[in-house]
Amino acid sequence: MTLPRITAKKKFSELNEQEILALAISGEEDDARIYMSIASRLQENFPHSARVFMEMAQEEMSHKQRLEKLYRRKFGDIIPLIRKDDVAGFVRHQAEWLLPKFDIERARRLALVMELETYRFYKRAAERAKDPEVKKLLGWLAQQEKHHESLAAKLELELVDADARLEEQQAAKRLFALQVVQPGLMGLMDGAVSSVAPIFAAALATQDSWQTFLVGAAMSIGSGISMGLAEAMSDDGELTGRGQPVIRGLASGIMTMLGGLGFTWPFLVADFWTAFWIAIVMVVIELIGIAWIRYRFMDTPFSRAFIQIVLGGFIVLLVGLFIGGA
């Protein structure tokens, strides 16, 4: 027999001082554990920001200790477990450990929201409290949250200097390049360069727009599936730090497919030679675009990237034209 799920919540206005203190204690502990979890996830690639969140966790635990001390003096040693989920009015956030990607900016935004909510909670709780000691502590905690606007911003200024921020930005750029740009670029290069020869060979051999489109579409989609699966199965990212296999596989597969389709779609034009020259223009645009991506994200000098990609692509194109016209 399945028991019915109880969804009733108590309104904040219905809480007494004992329940408010119990809620504050569990809230501080929950926030501290969230900050420690964030620090753990950032430690490997962003140690400076990880230190910030560990400091924040320590602050929350110190608040919890002060609340517990007052609670025991007022109400005894048994502290009921009352959490934010039990009280109406609190925003429910997605658990950070469920998020596959959790970067620094997402972590800092979460901290800002959490602190704003905590400030509002303590401010309202202090206004409702009747006991002078309870009112004083809740008011002090509210001021602690408000004084520097955000503990996250305060600790960031204290602990993350300009060099550390630059280091983290560079690390984030490297991770993005490794996990998304690199597999996507490899797919785009495969689709745009290796597909040129067979598609244009088929074009000149048949001189039929529709037949050429079918060959190009089949090759582009097939290559996309093949490259995507190959990238996803190449490694699980645990040791290499290359991120989730599914993301890498999708990036590689989709870009491979788009690379071939980029100069396949012009053959939907009925007039063959019009379609042919539009496709040539699309090849040039794709090759220059790939060279720019290598320059922008892979730290390759543009002149070298241009020679490697554009010149190589034109050689492949000439091969396809030669074979197709034979």
N, C-alpha and C positions, 0 to 999 in steps of 0.2 A: 504494500500500500504506500502510495506517494503522499508525503505530508505536504499540506499547502504551504506556499512560500509567504512568509510574513514580510510585508513591505511598508507597514506603518512606521512613520517617523515622528519624533517629538519636535515641537516647535522650539526655537531658541528661547522665546519669551516664556516658555513653560519650565525652563530649567531653574533649579535653585542653585545657591552658591556652591554647595557640595558637588553637584553635577557639573557645574561650570568648571570648577577646578579639576575634576576628573577628566573632563573633555580636553582641557588645556594640557594636562599631563600627557595624555595619549597623543595629542596633536604634536607636541614638541618631540616626542619619541619617534612618531611616524616621519616627521620632517627630517629629523637627524638621520634616520635610516635611509631615506630617499637621497639625501645629500651624500652619504657615504657610498651608496650604490652608484650614484653619478660619478663620484671621484674614482671609483674602481674602474668604471667603463672608460674614463678619460685618461687613466694613469699611463697607459702604454705610449700613446701618441701625443698627449697634451699634459705633461706632468705639472706644469705651472698652474693650469686651471684646476687640475685635480687637487692640488694643495689648497686652493681657494675653497673648494667645496668641503674638504676635510675640516678646515677652520670653521666653516659655517655649521657643520655637523656638531662640532665641539660647543659652539655657541648655543645651539638648540638643546644639547644635553645639560648645559649649565642652567638654562632656563627651567628645564624639567626638574632638576634637583631643587631649585628654589621653590617651585610649585609643590613638589612632594613634601618638602619640609613644612610648609605652611599647612598643607592638607592634613598631615599627621597630627599637627598640633591642634587643629580645629576639629577634625572628624575621626581620628583614629588611624590605624595602620591598614585597614582594608580599603583599597581604592578600587571602585567598580570600573570595569572596562567600558567606557563610553567613547565612541569614535565619531568622526565627522559624518560617516555614512549613516549614523543613527539619528542625526539631527537635520531637519529640513533647512535648506537655504545655502548649504555649502556646494561649491562647484565640484563636480566629479571629474578628475583628470585621468587621462589614460596612463596606466602604469608605465614608467620609463623602461622597465626591464622587458616589456612586451614590444618595444619599438625596435625594429631591426637596425635602424640608423639613428644614432643619437650624437649629434655634433655639439660643439661648444655653444653656438648661438642658441640652439634649442634648449640646452641645459640652463643657460643664463636667463632665457625668457621664462622658463618654468620657475626658476628661483624668484624672479621678480613678481610673478603672479602669486606664488605661495606667500611671499612676505606681505604683499598688499592685503591678501585675504586674512593673514594672521593679525596684521595691524587693525583691520576693521573689527575682527573678532574681539580682540582685547579692549578696543575702545568701547564697543557696545557692552561688553561684559563689565567693564569698570563703571560704566554709567548705571548699570542695573544693580551692582553690588551694594549691600547695606553695611556689611562688616567693614570697619575702617582698615584692618590689616589686609583683607582680601581686595578691597577697593584700591589700596595703595600699591600692592604688588601688580595687579592687573593694569593699573594706570602706568606703572613704571615699565612694564613689558611693552605696552602700546607705544610709549615714548622711545623705547629702544628700537622699535621697528621704524618709527618715523624720523628719528634724529638724523640719520644719514640717508634717509629716503629708501635706501635698500642696502642690506648687509652684503648682498652680492656685489653691488657697485663699490661699496666701501672696501671690501677685501680685495676686489679686483685692482683698485688703485694702489693698495698697499703692497700686494704680492706679485702682480703681473706687470712687470715693467715693459718698456718699449721693446727691448731685445727679446723678452719672452713672448710678447704678442707677435712680433715678427716671426719668431721661430714657430709658433703655433699656426700662423697663417700659412707659412711655407709647408708645414707638415700637412695641413688640411688640403693644400693644393696638390701635394704629392699623392695623398691618399685618393683624391678625386681622380687624378690622372691615372693612378694605378688600377683603381677599381671600376671606373666608368669610361674615361677617355681612351685609355689604351686598348681595351677590347673592342670598343666602338670604332676606334680609328683603324684597327686591324681589319675589322669587318668591312668598313667603308673602302679601304684600300683594296681588299680582295674583290669586293663587288665592282668597284669602279675600274680597277686595272685589269684583273684577270678576265673579266667578262667582256672587255672591249674587243679582243680578237675574235672570239667565236660569234658574237652578235653582229659585228660588221662583216665578218666573213659570210655569215648567213644572209646578210642584207645584200651584198654584191652578188652572191651566188644565185639568189632567188629574184632579186629586184622586185620583191612583193612586200608591201608594207605590213599586211596582216600576218603573213607567214613569219616575217622577221619579228613582229611583236610577240607572237606565240613562242618563238624560240627564246627571245630575251626574257619574257615573263617566266617561262619554265626554268630557265637557268638561274635567274635572280632569286626566285622563291626557293628552288632546290638548294642553291648555294647558301641562302640565309639559314635554312633549317640545318644544313650540315655544319656550318660554322658555329651556329648557336649551340648545338649539341656538343661539338668538339670543345668549345670553350668552357661550357658548363661542367664537362666531365674531366677537364684537364687537371684541376685540383680543387679541394674544398675550401681553400682560403685560410684554413686554420694556421698553417705554418708560414705561408707566404705573405699573409696579410693582404691578399688581393680581393677581399670582400666576398660577398655571397655568390655562389656559383650561378644561381638563377639570374641575378642582376647582370653579371658579366655575360652570361649566355644570351640574355635578351638584348643587351647592348650590341654584342657582336652580331647576332643573327639579324636583328632589325636593320642595322647599318649596312650589313652585307647585301640584304635584299634591296634597300633603298639605293645603294651604290649602283647596282645593275639596272634597276627600274628607272634611274635618273635619265639615262639615255635610251631607254626602251620605249617609254611612253610616246615620244615623238612619232613612232611608227604607227600610231593610231590615225595619223593624218593619211588620207587616202592617196594623195600624190606622193609617189615614192621618193623622188629627188628632193622635194620640199622637206619631207620627213627626214631624209638622210642628212641634209645640211643642218637642220635643227638639232639632230642627234650629235653631230660633230661639235656644235657650239656647247651642248650640254656636257660633253666629255671635257672640253676645255675648262668650263666653269667648275666641274667636280674636281678636276686635278688641281686647279689653283686653290680651291677650298680646302682640299686635303693638305696641301703644302702650308696653308695658313694655320690650320689646326695643329699641325706638328710644330710650327713656330710658336703658337700661342700657349699650348699646354705641355708640349714635350721638350721645351727649351732647345729646339733645333734652330740654328740660324736660318733665316728665311731663304737666303741664297742657296744653301745646301739642300733645304727641303724642296725648293723649287726645282733644282736640278734632278734630285733623286726621284721625285714624284712626277713632275710634268714631263721631263725628258723621257723617263722610263715609260710613262703612259703613252706617249706619242710613238715610241718604238713598238710597243704592243699593238697600238692602233694600226701602224703601217704593216705589221705582220698580218693582221686580220684582213686588211684591204688587199694585200698581195695574194693571200690564199684564196680569198673570195673571188678575186678577179682572174684567177688562174684558169 
